[in-house]
Each structure stands twice: as structure tokens, then as C-alpha cells.
Amino acid sequence: MIRRPQDWPFPIPQITAESIDELIDALHRDVSDSTLSIYYDAVDGCSREMENEDQEMMVREYYLHDGWAVKHGTGA
């Protein structure tokens, strides 16, 4: 299962959390790659709203660089 925004040990700004939830929902719906890129772009832009740079990088690595897939054995 992919980590939801509320599962992080630090607060995720609402705009970022909404984009993350939309990305996860799109992944579960198995949308086309071109459509999925829209959700990745939204997370990319919204994650920059985070105040703590280290936390931002953790979130970006997890969602934008498929860190969730590596952690769960579903990706490269």
C-alpha cells in the first residue's frame, strides 16, 4: 500500500496532500501514462510548498521517483 499524506511523521501541507491523494487514486485506477503524468506534475509543483527542505525531498523521492515501489517490492 502506498503511504498516504496523513501517514507521514510530519505534517504535509493541504495542497500537497490533496495532490498526493489524487496521484494515489490515479495509480489505483490504472490510468494511462499521459494522464498519470498530470498527477505527477501536480505533486511535483505542490510539494515545493513544504517548509522543511529535507521533508520535501523525502516526499518527492517517495512519490516522484517511485520510492514507494521500491519500498513495497513493486518496482525497480
C-alpha positions in Angstrom: 0.0 0.0 0.0 1.3 3.4 -0.9 1.7 5.8 2.0 -1.0 8.5 2.3 -0.1 12.0 3.4 -1.5 11.5 6.9 0.9 8.5 7.3 4.0 10.7 7.3 5.5 11.5 10.7 5.4 15.2 9.8 2.7 17.5 8.5 2.1 17.7 4.8 0.5 20.9 3.5 -3.1 20.5 2.4 -2.4 21.4 -1.2 0.4 18.8 -1.4 -1.7 16.2 0.5 -4.6 16.7 -2.0 -2.2 16.2 -5.0 -0.7 13.1 -3.4 -4.2 11.6 -2.7 -5.2 12.3 -6.3 -1.9 10.6 -7.6 -2.5 7.5 -5.5 -6.1 7.3 -6.6 -5.0 7.6 -10.3 -2.4 4.8 -9.7 -5.1 2.6 -8.3 -7.4 3.4 -11.3 -4.6 2.3 -13.7 -4.9 5.4 -15.9 -2.8 6.0 -19.0 0.8 7.2 -18.6 -0.1 10.5 -20.3 -2.9 11.1 -17.8 -0.7 9.9 -14.9 2.0 12.5 -15.8 -0.6 15.2 -14.9 -0.8 13.9 -11.4 3.0 13.5 -11.0 3.4 17.1 -12.2 0.8 18.3 -9.6 2.7 16.6 -6.8 6.0 18.0 -8.2 4.7 21.5 -8.0 2.7 21.3 -4.8 5.5 19.5 -2.9 7.5 22.7 -3.2 5.1 24.3 -0.7 6.7 22.3 2.1 8.7 24.5 4.5 11.3 21.8 5.5 13.6 21.0 2.6 14.6 17.6 4.0 11.0 16.6 4.4 10.2 17.9 0.9 13.0 15.8 -0.6 11.7 12.7 1.3 8.2 13.2 -0.1 9.5 13.9 -3.6 11.7 10.8 -3.6 8.8 8.7 -2.4 6.2 9.8 -4.9 8.0 11.2 -7.8 10.9 8.8 -8.1 8.8 5.7 -7.2 10.3 5.2 -3.8 7.0 3.7 -2.8 7.5 0.9 -5.4 11.0 0.1 -4.2 9.9 0.0 -0.6 7.0 -2.3 -1.4 8.8 -4.5 -3.9 6.7 -3.5 -6.9 9.3 -1.5 -8.9 12.9 -1.4 -10.0 
